[in-house]
Amino acid sequence: MTKNTGSAKYEGLGKDGKGHVSTGSGALDDQPYGFQTRFEDAPGTNPEELVAAAHASCFTMALSFKLAEAGHEDGTVETSAEVTLSKDGDGFAVTKSALSTKGKVPGLSEEKFVELAKDAKANCPISKLLDTEITLETSFEG
């Protein structure tokens, strides 16, 4: 079992509040977040952006392991994730995560790449965590 940590502090309340988020590893250290970074274009991050980064990185790693298990030794996989935050009653909910992945693996067919990508999506721990629609778009260069 692996455990990782993150922390957040919010000073002030509601729209006027300002927050800072950090990860236990120090990869993020006191990064600003708040209403302005979430719903406007202020510099900083927001929870949905962090979920998108987590989903893209988890899926990409899962796919790279599927490719290695299939006997491939070299290649590149690049993924972006777009997380949708939608109005849900009186609040909001993450309703979708759209993965878009590109692969370049010598000796691999596009059909096999798509098959392995679908398997990686189904078994990615962050995909399993999200109670939302997850779509996958692939492009491949052999």
C-alpha positions as CSV (number, residue, x, y, z in Angstrom):
1,M,0.0,0.0,0.0
2,T,1.2,3.5,-0.9
3,K,0.0,6.6,0.8
4,N,0.6,10.2,-0.5
5,T,-0.4,13.5,1.0
6,G,-1.6,16.9,-0.1
7,S,-2.6,19.9,1.9
8,A,-4.6,23.1,1.4
9,K,-5.1,26.2,3.4
10,Y,-7.8,28.8,2.7
11,E,-7.7,32.3,4.3
12,G,-10.8,34.4,4.1
13,L,-14.1,32.9,3.0
14,G,-16.0,32.4,-0.2
15,K,-15.0,34.4,-3.3
16,D,-12.8,36.7,-1.3
17,G,-10.7,33.9,0.2
18,K,-7.3,32.9,-1.0
19,G,-5.9,29.4,-0.8
20,H,-2.6,27.6,-1.2
21,V,-2.1,24.0,-2.0
22,S,0.9,21.8,-1.5
23,T,1.9,18.1,-2.1
24,G,3.8,16.0,0.4
25,S,6.6,15.5,-2.1
26,G,7.1,19.2,-2.5
27,A,6.3,19.1,-6.3
28,L,3.6,21.7,-5.5
29,D,4.6,24.1,-2.7
30,D,2.2,26.7,-1.6
31,Q,0.6,27.1,-5.0
32,P,-2.2,29.7,-5.1
33,Y,-5.8,28.7,-5.7
34,G,-9.2,30.1,-5.0
35,F,-12.4,31.4,-6.7
36,Q,-10.4,33.5,-9.2
37,T,-8.1,30.6,-10.2
38,R,-11.1,28.3,-10.5
39,F,-13.7,30.4,-12.3
40,E,-11.7,33.3,-13.7
41,D,-8.3,33.5,-15.3
42,A,-6.2,34.4,-12.3
43,P,-2.8,32.8,-12.0
44,G,-2.7,29.6,-9.9
45,T,-4.3,26.2,-10.0
46,N,-7.6,24.7,-9.0
47,P,-8.9,21.3,-7.9
48,E,-10.2,20.3,-11.4
49,E,-6.8,21.1,-13.0
50,L,-5.1,19.0,-10.4
51,V,-7.6,16.1,-11.0
52,A,-6.9,16.5,-14.8
53,A,-3.1,16.3,-14.2
54,A,-3.5,13.3,-11.9
55,H,-5.8,11.5,-14.4
56,A,-3.5,12.2,-17.4
57,S,-0.4,11.1,-15.6
58,C,-2.0,7.9,-14.1
59,F,-3.5,6.8,-17.4
60,T,-0.2,7.5,-19.3
61,M,1.8,5.4,-16.8
62,A,-0.8,2.6,-16.9
63,L,-0.6,2.6,-20.7
64,S,3.2,2.6,-20.7
65,F,3.1,-0.5,-18.4
66,K,0.6,-2.2,-20.7
67,L,2.9,-1.5,-23.7
68,A,5.9,-2.9,-21.8
69,E,3.9,-6.0,-20.8
70,A,3.0,-6.5,-24.4
71,G,6.8,-6.8,-25.2
72,H,7.6,-3.3,-26.3
73,E,10.8,-1.7,-25.1
74,D,10.7,1.8,-26.6
75,G,8.1,4.4,-27.3
76,T,6.4,7.6,-26.3
77,V,2.9,8.2,-24.8
78,E,1.5,11.6,-24.3
79,T,-1.9,12.3,-22.7
80,S,-3.9,15.4,-21.9
81,A,-7.1,15.3,-19.8
82,E,-9.9,17.8,-19.8
83,V,-12.0,17.7,-16.6
84,T,-15.5,19.2,-16.8
85,L,-17.0,20.9,-13.7
86,S,-20.8,21.3,-14.1
87,K,-23.6,22.8,-12.1
88,D,-25.2,20.1,-9.9
89,G,-28.2,21.3,-8.0
90,D,-27.0,24.0,-5.6
91,G,-23.4,23.0,-6.1
92,F,-21.0,21.6,-8.6
93,A,-19.8,18.2,-9.7
94,V,-17.0,16.9,-11.9
95,T,-19.0,15.2,-14.6
96,K,-16.5,14.2,-17.2
97,S,-12.8,13.5,-17.8
98,A,-11.8,13.4,-21.5
99,L,-8.5,11.8,-22.1
100,S,-6.7,12.4,-25.4
101,T,-3.6,10.3,-25.9
102,K,-0.9,10.1,-28.6
103,G,1.4,7.1,-29.0
104,K,4.5,6.4,-31.0
105,V,5.7,2.8,-30.4
106,P,7.9,1.1,-33.1
107,G,6.5,-2.2,-34.3
108,L,3.0,-1.7,-32.8
109,S,-0.2,-1.6,-34.8
110,E,-2.7,1.2,-34.2
111,E,-5.4,-1.5,-33.4
112,K,-3.2,-2.9,-30.6
113,F,-2.4,0.5,-29.3
114,V,-6.2,1.3,-29.0
115,E,-6.8,-2.1,-27.4
116,L,-4.1,-1.4,-24.8
117,A,-5.3,2.1,-24.2
118,K,-8.8,0.9,-23.5
119,D,-7.4,-1.6,-21.0
120,A,-5.3,1.1,-19.4
121,K,-8.3,3.4,-19.1
122,A,-10.3,0.6,-17.4
123,N,-7.5,-0.2,-14.9
124,C,-6.0,3.2,-14.2
125,P,-6.5,3.9,-10.4
126,I,-7.6,7.5,-11.0
127,S,-10.1,6.4,-13.7
128,K,-11.5,4.0,-11.0
129,L,-11.7,6.8,-8.5
130,L,-13.7,9.1,-10.7
131,D,-17.4,8.6,-10.6
132,T,-17.9,10.3,-14.0
133,E,-17.9,9.8,-17.7
134,I,-14.5,9.0,-19.0
135,T,-13.9,9.3,-22.8
136,L,-10.7,8.3,-24.6
137,E,-9.5,9.6,-27.9
138,T,-6.3,8.1,-29.4
139,S,-3.9,8.9,-32.2
140,F,-1.0,6.7,-33.1
141,E,2.1,6.9,-35.2
142,G,3.8,3.5,-35.6
